[in-house]
Amino acid sequence: RKRLLAHPWISGAEVSREIPSGIHIRIKEHEPLAIIDINRKFLLNNQGKLFKEWEVGDPVNLPVVGGLAFSDLNIGDRPYSRPFNAVMTVLKLGRNKDSILTNKDIRKIEVDKDIGLTIHAGNNLGALKLGYDDYTSKYKRLQEVLFYLKKNQNIPILNSIDLNNPNRIVVNLNLEKQPAAGHKEV
């Protein structure tokens, strides 16, 4: 069991012996949730623990989290820092298949200790400025904004959507990449 648990991908192992000559081994692997970049890259699991340093051959289709400091990470018995807790909340929301922004859609999460989170998605949404707190409400408002844009058949290429204040959403269009004909202000 100890030798199995020494492997970085194994989070839990049970070994039992069945007399006279049987052995049962049950292994539970870490589920990678994101890549944390703190000048070196580490894999983060669903429980918010770094379980191994990222290497070539490890998953690359995970959100990359930048802007955290080593002191933000949950090492030992220390509680989560506010920025790390925010990252975990967004990543847990992104695990829901019905989420407007799944973890598969997220390329990068930038953390600013003062401003909060900015998400870069793998589509034409640009930067999603979420700030801190109330992410469920902010995702709902994002869904409403995107529905509005699709309903009007005017799906622009965006620089950013600022959702810091759910009562005042700011959409910044990328006018350089817009089609030349039919410009319309939104």
C-alpha positions in Angstrom: 0.0 0.0 0.0 2.8 2.4 0.9 4.5 1.8 -2.4 1.3 2.4 -4.3 0.6 5.6 -2.5 4.1 6.8 -3.3 3.0 7.1 -7.0 2.0 10.8 -7.6 -1.2 9.8 -9.5 -2.6 7.5 -6.8 -4.7 9.3 -4.1 -5.8 6.2 -2.3 -5.1 2.5 -2.2 -6.4 -0.5 -0.4 -4.7 -3.8 -0.4 -6.1 -6.9 1.2 -5.1 -10.5 1.3 -7.5 -13.4 0.7 -6.2 -16.6 2.1 -4.7 -18.8 0.7 -3.3 -17.0 -2.4 -5.4 -14.0 -3.3 -4.6 -10.3 -3.2 -7.2 -7.6 -3.9 -5.9 -4.1 -4.8 -8.2 -1.1 -5.1 -6.7 2.1 -6.4 -8.2 5.6 -6.6 -6.5 8.1 -8.8 -6.3 11.9 -8.5 -8.7 13.7 -10.9 -6.8 16.7 -12.3 -8.9 19.9 -12.2 -6.4 22.5 -13.3 -2.8 23.4 -13.8 -1.4 25.9 -11.2 1.4 28.0 -12.5 3.6 29.5 -9.7 6.8 29.8 -11.8 6.6 26.0 -12.0 3.5 24.1 -13.0 1.6 21.7 -10.8 -1.5 19.6 -11.2 -4.4 20.5 -8.8 -7.0 17.9 -7.9 -10.7 18.2 -7.1 -10.0 18.6 -3.4 -7.7 21.6 -4.0 -4.5 19.8 -3.4 -1.4 19.9 -5.6 -0.5 16.3 -6.2 2.4 16.5 -8.7 4.5 18.7 -10.8 3.2 19.0 -14.3 5.4 17.2 -16.9 5.3 16.7 -20.7 2.7 13.9 -21.2 0.4 15.1 -18.4 -3.0 16.6 -19.4 -2.8 19.9 -21.3 -6.5 20.5 -21.8 -7.0 21.9 -18.3 -7.5 25.5 -17.2 -4.1 27.1 -16.3 -4.3 29.3 -13.2 -1.8 32.1 -13.0 -1.3 34.9 -10.4 -1.4 32.8 -7.3 1.5 32.9 -4.8 2.8 29.9 -3.0 1.3 31.3 0.2 -2.2 31.2 -1.4 -2.0 27.4 -1.7 -3.6 25.2 1.0 -0.6 23.5 2.5 -1.1 21.6 5.7 -3.8 22.9 8.0 -3.8 26.5 6.8 -7.2 27.7 5.4 -7.6 28.7 1.8 -6.7 32.2 0.8 -9.4 34.4 -0.7 -7.9 34.2 -4.2 -7.4 30.4 -4.0 -10.9 29.9 -2.7 -12.3 32.0 -5.6 -10.4 29.8 -8.1 -11.7 26.6 -6.5 -15.3 28.0 -6.6 -15.1 28.8 -10.3 -13.5 25.4 -11.1 -16.2 23.6 -9.2 -18.9 25.6 -11.1 -17.2 24.6 -14.3 -17.5 20.9 -13.5 -21.2 21.2 -14.0 -22.0 20.1 -17.6 -24.9 22.6 -17.7 -22.6 25.5 -16.8 -22.4 28.4 -19.2 -18.6 28.2 -18.8 -17.3 24.7 -18.3 -13.8 23.9 -17.4 -13.3 22.6 -20.9 -14.1 26.1 -22.2 -11.6 27.8 -19.8 -8.1 28.2 -21.1 -6.7 30.5 -18.3 -7.7 32.0 -15.0 -5.8 35.1 -14.0 -5.8 36.0 -10.4 -5.3 39.5 -9.1 -5.4 39.7 -5.3 -7.1 43.1 -5.4 -9.4 42.9 -8.5 -10.2 39.1 -8.4 -10.5 36.6 -11.3 -10.4 37.1 -15.0 -11.2 34.1 -17.2 -10.0 33.6 -20.7 -12.2 31.2 -22.6 -11.4 29.3 -25.8 -14.1 31.1 -27.8 -14.9 34.6 -28.9 -15.8 35.8 -25.4 -12.5 37.5 -24.7 -11.7 38.2 -21.1 -14.4 37.6 -18.5 -13.8 39.8 -15.6 -15.5 38.2 -12.6 -13.9 39.8 -9.6 -14.7 38.1 -6.3 -17.8 36.4 -4.9 -21.2 35.5 -6.2 -20.1 33.6 -9.2 -23.3 31.7 -9.6 -25.2 35.0 -10.1 -22.5 36.3 -12.4 -22.6 33.1 -14.6 -26.4 33.5 -14.8 -26.0 37.1 -15.9 -23.3 36.0 -18.5 -25.8 33.5 -19.8 -28.4 36.3 -20.2 -26.0 38.5 -22.0 -24.9 35.8 -24.4 -28.6 34.8 -25.0 -29.3 38.5 -25.9 -26.5 38.6 -28.3 -27.5 35.4 -30.0 -31.1 36.3 -30.1 -30.3 39.5 -32.0 -28.1 37.4 -34.4 -25.3 39.7 -33.6 -22.7 37.6 -32.1 -19.7 39.9 -32.0 -16.1 39.1 -31.2 -15.5 40.5 -27.8 -12.5 41.9 -26.0 -14.1 41.5 -22.6 -17.2 41.2 -20.5 -17.0 42.8 -17.1 -19.3 41.0 -14.6 -17.8 42.5 -11.4 -21.1 44.3 -10.8 -24.0 42.0 -11.9 -26.2 45.1 -12.0 -24.0 46.8 -14.5 -22.3 44.6 -17.1 -19.9 46.2 -19.5 -19.3 44.5 -22.9 -16.2 45.6 -24.8 -16.3 44.7 -28.5 -13.3 44.0 -30.6 -14.0 46.3 -33.5 -10.8 45.4 -35.4 -12.0 41.8 -35.9 -15.7 42.6 -36.7 -17.1 42.1 -40.2 -16.9 45.4 -42.2 -20.6 45.5 -43.2 -23.5 45.9 -40.9 -21.8 47.5 -37.9 -24.2 48.1 -35.2 -23.7 49.4 -31.7 -24.8 47.1 -28.9 
